[in-house]
Amino acid sequence: MPSPKSQTMKPQTAAKKLGVLLSATPAEFRDGVVSRDELNALQAEPPEWLASLRRNGPHTRQESARRLGISGSGLVRAGVGEHLTTDEIKALLDEMPPWLVAERDILTQVRAEDARAKARDAERG
């Protein structure tokens, strides 16, 4: 009986699962397909290129927003269009421009409202 074919995915899907930008990955990663086993190996023991991308960026919009403590929508509202590096994120956190302060406040309010609604629903349920 032949062994089952290994599950594969497009590089874009694998990059998303790894939390990195596809455009920043090496050509051999972008040009092939990634098996489930290869993805698991990359997650378990990241090669230097992956560790460097995760550490220094450029980061995905979602990761940039997380590191800044705001939502992805907040990045869009602020006009931050490109993908940020770790150094750019640190500079923004050191500078704390007014838009960043406002977006952090908005996220805090949204989370507080979500917690209040969850508590209310649990009380009702």
C-alpha positions in Angstrom: 0.0 0.0 0.0 1.6 3.3 -1.0 2.1 5.9 1.7 -0.3 8.9 1.7 0.8 12.0 -0.2 2.1 14.7 2.0 -0.1 17.8 2.3 1.3 20.8 0.7 0.5 24.5 0.6 1.4 27.6 -1.4 4.3 29.7 -0.1 1.9 32.6 0.7 -0.1 30.3 3.1 3.1 29.0 4.7 4.4 32.5 5.2 1.2 33.5 6.8 1.3 30.6 9.2 4.9 31.5 10.0 3.9 35.1 10.6 6.3 36.6 8.0 6.0 38.6 4.8 6.3 36.4 1.7 8.2 39.1 -0.1 10.9 39.0 2.5 11.5 35.3 2.4 14.3 33.7 0.3 13.6 32.9 -3.3 13.7 29.1 -2.8 10.9 29.5 -0.2 8.8 31.8 -2.5 9.2 29.7 -5.6 8.2 26.2 -4.3 5.5 24.5 -2.3 5.8 23.8 1.4 4.7 20.5 2.8 3.1 20.2 6.2 6.3 18.4 7.5 8.5 21.2 6.2 6.3 23.8 7.9 6.4 21.9 11.2 10.2 21.7 10.9 10.4 25.5 10.2 8.3 26.2 13.2 10.2 23.8 15.5 13.7 24.9 14.5 13.6 28.1 12.5 16.5 28.6 10.2 18.5 31.9 10.5 16.5 33.7 7.8 13.2 33.0 9.5 14.6 33.9 13.0 16.0 37.1 11.6 12.7 38.0 9.9 10.8 37.4 13.0 13.3 39.4 15.1 14.0 42.3 12.7 11.2 42.4 10.2 9.9 43.7 8.0 6.8 42.6 9.8 3.3 41.9 8.6 0.7 44.6 9.3 -0.9 42.4 12.0 2.5 41.9 13.8 3.4 45.6 13.5 0.0 46.5 15.0 0.5 44.0 17.9 3.9 45.3 18.7 2.6 48.9 18.7 -0.3 47.9 20.9 -3.0 49.0 18.4 -5.3 47.4 15.9 -4.6 46.8 12.2 -7.3 49.3 11.5 -5.4 51.8 13.6 -2.4 51.4 11.3 -4.6 52.1 8.3 -6.2 55.1 9.9 -2.8 56.5 10.7 -1.7 56.1 7.1 1.0 53.6 7.9 1.0 51.8 4.5 4.3 49.9 4.4 5.5 47.0 6.5 7.5 48.2 9.5 10.8 46.9 10.8 11.5 46.3 14.5 13.7 49.5 14.5 10.9 51.6 13.0 8.4 50.2 15.6 10.8 51.0 18.4 11.3 54.5 17.1 7.5 55.0 17.0 7.2 53.7 20.6 9.9 56.0 21.8 8.4 59.0 20.0 4.7 58.1 20.8 3.1 60.4 18.2 -0.4 61.6 19.0 -2.0 59.2 16.6 -0.3 56.3 18.3 -1.5 57.4 21.8 -5.1 57.9 20.4 -5.1 54.4 18.7 -3.8 52.7 21.9 -6.6 54.4 23.9 -9.2 53.3 21.3 -8.0 49.7 21.6 -8.1 49.8 25.4 -11.7 51.1 25.2 -12.7 48.4 22.7 -11.2 45.7 24.9 -12.9 47.0 28.0 -16.2 47.1 26.2 -15.7 43.5 24.9 -14.9 42.4 28.5 -18.0 44.1 29.8 -20.2 42.6 27.2 -18.7 39.1 27.8 -19.3 39.5 31.5 -22.9 40.6 30.9 -23.5 37.7 28.6 -22.0 35.2 31.1 -24.2 36.7 33.8 -27.3 36.2 31.6 -26.3 32.7 30.4 
